[in-house]
């Protein structure tokens, strides 16, 4: 199977998963009452909590697909990062340097995401007893 065909099928899959995630999000926000008042409400036999878990699963599938998409376009991603952020005009034989720019950028982004998640985790408060 050609790389172009793989990219086409992956992009089609990502579009479908995105549409499912959009539907799930709007359903949880519009069809159900707020989560604190949704006890006992169901849609097609599933509660708010069940639909919320399905939404998170769809989100995880979407993130996994996006990561595969980035992997398939890795050389291009690294070249853009090198040129736009570091002002380096990439040479075709300079794949090692490009990879370092790409990996370095991803490391910084994932560390920022991790710090934001840690801040939320440690800042969340339970209700007073």
C-alpha positions as CSV (number, residue, x, y, z in Angstrom):
1,X,0.0,0.0,0.0
2,X,1.4,3.4,-1.0
3,X,2.2,6.1,1.6
4,X,-0.3,8.4,0.0
5,X,-3.1,5.8,0.4
6,X,-2.1,5.2,4.0
7,X,-2.3,8.9,4.7
8,X,-5.7,9.1,3.0
9,X,-7.2,6.3,5.1
10,X,-5.7,7.7,8.3
11,X,-7.0,11.2,7.5
12,X,-10.5,9.7,6.7
13,X,-10.4,7.8,10.0
14,X,-9.4,10.9,11.9
15,X,-12.2,12.9,10.4
16,X,-14.7,10.2,11.4
17,X,-13.4,10.0,14.9
18,X,-13.5,13.8,15.2
19,X,-17.1,13.8,14.1
20,X,-18.0,11.2,16.7
21,X,-16.1,13.2,19.3
22,X,-18.0,16.4,18.3
23,X,-21.3,14.5,18.5
24,X,-20.5,13.0,21.9
25,X,-19.4,16.4,23.3
26,X,-22.5,18.2,22.1
27,X,-24.8,15.4,23.3
28,X,-23.3,15.6,26.7
29,X,-23.5,19.4,26.8
30,X,-27.0,19.8,25.2
31,X,-29.0,16.6,25.6
32,X,-28.1,15.9,29.2
33,X,-28.5,18.2,32.2
34,X,-25.3,19.3,34.0
35,X,-23.4,16.3,35.4
36,X,-24.4,17.1,39.0
37,X,-28.1,16.8,38.0
38,X,-27.8,14.0,35.5
39,X,-28.3,11.1,37.9
40,X,-30.9,8.8,36.5
41,X,-30.9,10.3,33.0
42,X,-30.1,8.0,30.1
43,X,-29.7,8.1,26.4
44,X,-30.2,4.7,24.6
45,X,-29.8,3.0,27.9
46,X,-26.5,4.6,28.9
47,X,-26.0,7.2,31.7
48,X,-24.2,10.5,31.5
49,X,-21.1,8.8,33.1
50,X,-21.1,6.0,30.5
51,X,-21.3,8.5,27.7
52,X,-18.6,10.5,29.3
53,X,-16.3,7.5,29.4
54,X,-17.1,6.8,25.7
55,X,-16.2,10.5,25.0
56,X,-12.9,10.0,26.7
57,X,-12.2,6.8,24.7
58,X,-13.0,8.6,21.4
59,X,-10.6,11.4,22.5
60,X,-7.8,8.9,23.2
61,X,-8.4,7.2,19.8
62,X,-8.2,10.7,18.2
63,X,-4.9,11.5,20.0
64,X,-3.4,8.2,19.0
65,X,-4.4,8.8,15.4
66,X,-2.9,12.3,15.4
67,X,0.4,10.9,16.9
68,X,0.5,8.3,14.0
69,X,-0.2,11.2,11.6
70,X,2.7,13.1,13.0
71,X,5.0,10.1,12.8
72,X,4.1,9.6,9.1
73,X,4.9,13.3,8.4
74,X,7.9,13.4,10.8
75,X,10.5,14.7,8.2
76,X,8.3,17.5,7.2
77,X,7.4,18.4,10.8
78,X,11.1,18.5,11.7
79,X,12.0,20.6,8.6
80,X,9.3,23.2,9.4
81,X,10.4,23.4,13.0
82,X,14.0,23.9,12.0
83,X,13.2,26.6,9.5
84,X,10.4,28.5,11.3
85,X,11.7,28.4,14.8
86,X,15.5,28.1,14.5
87,X,16.0,29.8,11.1
88,X,17.9,26.8,9.7
89,X,17.4,25.9,6.1
90,X,17.4,22.1,6.3
91,X,19.6,20.1,4.1
92,X,18.3,16.8,2.8
93,X,21.2,14.9,4.3
94,X,20.8,16.6,7.7
95,X,18.1,14.2,9.0
96,X,19.8,13.9,12.4
97,X,19.7,17.6,13.2
98,X,16.1,17.8,12.0
99,X,15.1,15.0,14.2
100,X,16.8,16.7,17.2
101,X,14.8,19.9,16.5
102,X,11.5,17.9,16.2
103,X,12.1,15.7,19.3
104,X,13.3,18.7,21.3
105,X,10.1,20.6,20.4
106,X,7.9,17.6,21.3
107,X,9.8,17.2,24.6
108,X,9.1,20.9,25.5
109,X,5.4,20.6,24.5
110,X,4.9,17.4,26.5
111,X,6.6,18.9,29.5
112,X,4.3,21.9,29.3
113,X,1.3,19.7,29.1
114,X,2.5,17.6,32.0
115,X,3.1,20.6,34.1
116,X,-0.4,21.9,33.3
117,X,-1.9,18.5,34.2
118,X,0.1,18.3,37.4
119,X,-1.0,21.8,38.4
120,X,-4.7,20.8,37.9
121,X,-4.2,17.5,39.7
122,X,-2.7,19.2,42.8
123,X,-5.0,22.3,42.7
124,X,-8.3,20.4,42.5
125,X,-10.3,20.7,45.8
126,X,-12.8,18.3,47.2
127,X,-16.0,19.8,48.8
128,X,-15.8,20.7,52.5
129,X,-17.2,17.9,54.8
